[in-house]
Structures are given as structure tokens and as C-alpha cells.
Amino acid sequence: MTASRVVIQTLSEPDEAVDPRVHAIELRLDLYPDLDVAAAIARAPRPVVVTVRRKRDGGRWDGDERGRAELFGRASGAAYVDLESDADPALAPPGPRRVVSFHDPKGMPDD
């Protein structure tokens, strides 16, 4: 059995061209908290993964969880929301599937 490779592109700018090899687009709302999420999802040529990455996980979000929940709430039209493994699942809006992730800014653990 061969494993298929899924390519996800994180856009530096919301209107950046999407690489044709990309299977999904990640919208980082910690980088663009004022982004019109619904419009970005509507014009995206691929399924969208929305995340709000905390500073301790390598992102730029330094607000509270209530603020993160508000940003995630704008992602109801996304295909996926990406939450850290220790985040409250209630942060994600109903609808999108969930990606549960773990981030270690120090590197890959030995185990």
C-alpha cells in the first residue's frame, strides 16, 4: 500500500495564489484576526482549515480563550478547524470537522 501525501498551503497573504498541488488551505486567524473569514472561505479553491494558533504553540495569538472562540466562531463554513490537543473542544463551531494538533516549538520529542 502506498501512502498518499496531502499538501496544505498556509497563505502569507489572503489573496495569494494557491499552488496546484495543494489539497487544503490553512487560514491562520492569529495572523489575520480581522479577515473576512466567510468571504475567504467562499473564494477558496480548496477546502479550508481554520486555526488560531496560540503564542505558546508557535503562533501569534496572545488573547484569551473567549477571543479565540469568537474567531473560531467565524469559521463555521470551513471544512476543518485545527485545535490543539489541550484546547477546550467547545472553542470550535459546530459543522467543520476537527484536526487535533500538538505543537512543540522546541522540536520533535524523542518518543
C-alpha positions as CSV (number, residue, x, y, z in Angstrom):
1,M,0.0,0.0,0.0
2,T,1.3,3.4,-0.8
3,A,0.7,6.4,1.4
4,S,-0.8,9.4,-0.2
5,R,0.7,12.8,0.6
6,V,-1.6,15.7,1.4
7,V,-0.3,19.1,0.8
8,I,-1.6,22.1,2.9
9,Q,-0.6,25.6,2.0
10,T,-0.5,28.4,4.5
11,L,-1.1,31.7,2.7
12,S,1.2,34.6,3.5
13,E,-1.5,36.9,2.2
14,P,-5.2,36.0,2.0
15,D,-5.3,36.5,-1.8
16,E,-2.0,34.7,-2.6
17,A,-2.1,32.2,-5.5
18,V,-2.7,28.6,-4.5
19,D,-0.2,26.0,-5.6
20,P,-2.0,23.4,-7.8
21,R,-0.6,20.6,-5.7
22,V,-2.4,21.8,-2.6
23,H,-5.3,19.8,-1.2
24,A,-6.3,22.3,1.6
25,I,-5.7,25.9,2.5
26,E,-5.0,26.9,6.1
27,L,-6.3,30.3,7.3
28,R,-4.3,31.4,10.3
29,L,-6.6,33.8,12.2
30,D,-3.9,34.5,14.7
31,L,-2.1,36.3,11.8
32,Y,-5.3,37.8,10.3
33,P,-7.8,38.4,13.1
34,D,-9.7,41.0,11.0
35,L,-10.0,38.7,7.9
36,D,-13.5,38.3,6.5
37,V,-13.4,34.6,7.1
38,A,-16.7,33.8,5.2
39,A,-15.5,35.7,2.1
40,A,-12.1,34.0,2.2
41,I,-13.7,30.5,2.6
42,A,-16.2,31.3,-0.2
43,R,-13.5,32.2,-2.7
44,A,-11.0,29.5,-1.7
45,P,-10.4,27.0,-4.5
46,R,-9.8,24.2,-2.0
47,P,-11.2,23.0,1.4
48,V,-10.2,25.4,4.2
49,V,-8.6,24.6,7.6
50,V,-9.0,27.5,10.1
51,T,-6.8,27.8,13.2
52,V,-6.0,30.5,15.8
53,R,-2.5,29.4,16.9
54,R,-1.5,30.5,20.5
55,K,1.9,32.0,21.1
56,R,3.0,29.1,23.3
57,D,2.3,26.8,20.2
58,G,4.3,29.0,17.8
59,G,1.5,31.3,16.8
60,R,0.8,35.0,17.4
61,W,-2.5,34.8,19.4
62,D,-1.9,36.3,22.9
63,G,-5.5,37.0,23.8
64,D,-7.8,34.9,26.0
65,E,-9.8,31.8,25.0
66,R,-13.0,33.8,24.8
67,G,-11.4,35.9,22.0
68,R,-10.2,32.7,20.3
69,A,-13.7,31.2,20.5
70,E,-15.0,34.3,18.8
71,L,-12.5,33.9,15.9
72,F,-13.2,30.2,15.6
73,G,-16.9,31.0,15.6
74,R,-16.4,32.8,12.2
75,A,-15.2,29.5,10.8
76,S,-18.5,27.6,10.6
77,G,-18.2,27.4,6.8
78,A,-14.7,25.9,6.9
79,A,-14.1,22.2,6.1
80,Y,-11.9,21.9,9.2
81,V,-10.9,23.7,12.3
82,D,-7.5,23.0,13.9
83,L,-7.4,22.9,17.7
84,E,-4.5,22.0,19.9
85,S,-4.8,18.7,21.8
86,D,-5.2,20.6,25.2
87,A,-7.8,23.1,23.9
88,D,-11.4,23.1,25.0
89,P,-13.3,21.3,22.2
90,A,-16.1,23.9,22.7
91,L,-13.9,26.5,21.0
92,A,-14.8,25.0,17.6
93,P,-18.0,25.9,16.0
94,P,-20.4,23.1,15.0
95,G,-20.1,22.0,11.5
96,P,-16.4,21.8,10.5
97,R,-14.5,18.6,11.2
98,R,-11.7,18.9,13.7
99,V,-8.0,18.5,13.3
100,V,-6.4,17.9,16.7
101,S,-2.8,19.0,16.8
102,F,0.2,19.2,19.1
103,H,2.9,21.8,18.8
104,D,6.3,21.7,20.5
105,P,8.3,24.8,19.5
106,K,11.5,23.1,20.9
107,G,11.3,20.3,18.3
108,M,10.2,16.8,17.8
109,P,10.2,14.7,21.0
110,D,12.3,11.6,21.1
111,D,9.3,9.4,21.7
